[in-house]
């Protein structure tokens, strides 16, 4: 495409606790700005319904109403369904009911007032029913973490790309990025263990890249500096100091698979990667 | 592919990115609404009240405000992060609810170090045929999670500022 006939516009907002950039190329600036605004609305919707910090989000409501069947946002339902599939595939290494352990390690704030659920709940205690209804059968705290961020990136990309007149879209939420363009976009990856060193990764026209672990992800805790990979079955912090970058068709999958590669058995992780047509790069500290 | 220590010169790259002008920020926050700009000067007492309520230090008494035709408000503010200077616009409804936060300028002026040769490194032996376009494409970086907490604190301060001057 001839770039002189079109506009390239990029905007940046603080959302999902990080920076979200939406870049689009399209017929004219007005169309581009509208597409970007619509993309940000999608991210705001994900922030509203899938927040792990907010007691009024779908996750907060489910945790506060153990045993009750609640209707959730169709987007929440979609992400819950995918996360259940990933939990089954990974024999429980991937599990979104680790919110309580994250809070214990200081990686999620404690909910004010409410009693901290402390039961041995697992993904098997999440029940999904027809018509976007869900129920938590045992007390546990849900954290969709990066998978919700990846989903927000995918929705924002799709909404912007479906705007008539838009040809190229790149969305980046705190290092989870999705490309859907005609003009190839150079994509870089932050070296996970060397600050401010950035490596060229590839020129992409479609697909997603997500990274987890590394220096950026480390947090101070009572246990020293830790990387927030909590294995779903043992509920223990991963002993390996690793960083994982995954390339996949969608950002939701890419982000979720970074956790699976970090925590599941390597043979199983490889099978899951090929099932989702994804590739992973693992860096040890 | 990783962990290769290279003794190469370090380039200090100052990176600045402009997203929106003030006029564009008001237009995307409140499409179709006409805005007029003004400046407001806060008194010492007002500054103290804002700091008490928001828990955030007020860096300047000189406040840039755009008023919409129906009393919509856009306040332009600047925060200093760890390595960056960020100018942003907060859109508020007449009732003081946040409509949206748009970054206008994002400047990393504090010596972002990029080893030139490392830029040409690649994963798994892929070739880099196109030169690295730092200014244009630096944002397509996976794994670089920068905190937005400074802006989040700034927005808290802006909301309290509006409550005092509305």
Contacts between the chains, C-beta under 8 A, distances in Angstrom:
chain1	res1	chain2	res2	distance
A	10	B	17	7.7
A	10	B	19	6.2
A	10	B	139	7.4
A	11	B	19	5.2
A	11	B	20	6.8
A	11	B	28	7.4
A	11	B	102	6.5
A	11	B	103	7.2
A	12	B	17	7.7
A	12	B	19	5.5
A	12	B	102	7.8
A	12	B	103	4.0
A	12	B	106	6.3
A	13	B	100	7.3
A	13	B	101	5.9
A	13	B	102	6.3
A	13	B	103	6.5
A	14	B	101	5.9
A	14	B	103	7.5
A	14	B	148	3.7
A	14	B	151	4.6
A	14	B	152	6.0
A	14	B	155	7.9
A	17	B	148	6.9
A	18	B	145	6.0
A	18	B	146	7.2
A	18	B	147	7.5
A	18	B	148	5.7
A	19	B	146	5.8
A	19	B	148	5.3
A	21	B	139	5.2
A	23	B	139	7.5
A	33	B	24	7.8
A	33	B	27	7.5
A	33	B	28	5.5
A	36	B	28	7.6
A	37	B	28	6.0
A	37	B	31	7.8
A	40	B	100	7.4
A	170	B	140	6.3
A	172	B	139	5.9
A	172	B	140	6.5
A	172	B	141	7.6
A	174	B	145	4.6
A	174	B	146	7.5
A	175	B	141	6.7
A	175	B	142	5.1
A	175	B	143	4.6
A	175	B	144	5.3
A	175	B	145	4.9
A	176	B	142	7.2
A	177	B	140	6.2
A	177	B	141	7.9
A	177	B	142	5.7
A	179	B	140	7.7
A	185	B	137	7.1
A	185	B	140	5.9
A	186	B	130	6.4
A	186	B	132	7.0
A	186	B	133	6.9
A	186	B	137	5.2
A	186	B	140	6.4
A	187	B	140	4.8
A	187	B	141	7.9
A	187	B	142	6.8
A	188	B	137	7.5
A	188	B	138	7.5
A	188	B	140	5.9
A	188	B	141	4.5
A	188	B	142	7.2
A	189	B	123	7.4
A	189	B	141	6.8
A	189	B	142	4.8
A	189	B	143	5.5
A	190	B	141	5.5
A	190	B	142	6.9
A	190	B	143	3.9
A	190	B	144	4.1
A	191	B	2	6.9
A	191	B	118	7.5
A	192	B	143	6.1
A	193	B	2	7.5
A	193	B	3	7.5
A	196	B	112	5.9
A	196	B	113	4.7
A	196	B	114	6.4
A	197	B	114	7.2
A	197	B	115	6.0
A	197	B	118	5.2
A	198	B	114	6.3
A	198	B	118	7.3
A	198	B	119	6.9
A	198	B	138	7.8
A	198	B	141	5.9
A	198	B	144	7.3
A	199	B	118	6.5
A	199	B	119	7.6
A	199	B	121	5.2
A	199	B	122	6.8
A	199	B	123	6.8
A	200	B	119	6.3
A	200	B	120	6.9
A	200	B	121	7.0
A	200	B	122	5.2
A	200	B	128	5.3
A	200	B	132	6.4
A	201	B	122	7.3
A	201	B	123	5.8
A	201	B	142	7.1
A	202	B	123	7.6
A	202	B	126	6.1
A	203	B	130	6.8
A	209	B	142	4.2
A	210	B	142	6.4
A	211	B	142	4.6
A	211	B	143	3.2
A	212	B	143	8.0
A	214	B	143	6.3
A	216	B	143	6.6
A	216	B	144	6.9
A	216	B	145	4.6
A	217	B	145	7.2
A	243	B	143	7.2
A	245	B	142	6.1
A	245	B	143	6.5
A	281	B	1	7.6
A	281	B	123	6.1
A	281	B	124	7.8
A	283	B	2	4.8
A	283	B	3	7.7
